[in-house]
Amino acid sequence: MAKPTHIAIIMDGNGRWAKARGLPRAAGHRAGVEALRETVRAAGDMRIPWLTVYAFSSENWTRPKAEVSDLMGLLKLFIRRDLAELHRNGVRVLVIGDRENLASDIKMLLDEAESLTKTNTNMNLVIAFNYGARDEIARAARKLAQAMAAGNLTAGEITPESFEAFLDTAAMPDPDLVIRTSGEQRLSNFLLWQAAYSELVFMPCYWPDFDRRKLAEAIEIYSSRDRRFGGVAAQDVAL
Ligand code: FPP
């Protein structure tokens, strides 16, 4: 099978990686940013046009205050330090998730990353930040209700295709491959609508140990899968 157009990653296991080394969780998240950098570069080299990463979930607010602030700090650092390189390499940065309730400095950085890179065409890096799929779907339903109230849409016009236009991922392709590290085997409220037909690959390594080779390995596993999208395999059509 052809290589995936869109890979989405649940970067899990930073805390356990740190614990196994007797380090604070913050050190795990810092190492996680390194793995993220390497993965973006590798995906670019492999000509993967879309990469989505789950950087902060709407449920992550329940973590201790200090850890939430570490993660916010890392996002700021990532954008400040890496935006120029991403831009130089023709990467378009997009952000999904609820931006309304974020601190204004974070919101500004996310807006800046998107507007600086909006005409880049080599690769798309989608950062899921303050993202939860149920929240995204509920926000989409709210926008749809507003469009109906304004007379721009009738109930009969609601279809999966028209609904999709209200999601944060409108105009993005669905992920072909969803990778989760750390051995956990669940989606944890990530891209629930968009991953309806994605191939799921669960890798046993913790996120900070993920690298170019692990990405190639996940793509290899994906390539061996038989995607049918609810139909039958091409070779079985005549049987
Ligand atoms: C999961 O590890 C990871 C996260 C909650 C956040 C992912 C964040 C990064 C990779 C670094 C930050 C990058 C940006 C751009 C903000 P965990 O803490 O759930 O690990 P555990 O399950 O082992 O405790």
Boltz pocket constraint, residues with backbone or C-beta under 6 A from the ligand:
constraints:
  - pocket:
      binder: B
      contacts: [[A, 11], [A, 12], [A, 13], [A, 14], [A, 15], [A, 16], [A, 17], [A, 29], [A, 30], [A, 32], [A, 33], [A, 36], [A, 54], [A, 55], [A, 56], [A, 60], [A, 71], [A, 74], [A, 75], [A, 78], [A, 182], [A, 207]]
      max_distance: 6.0
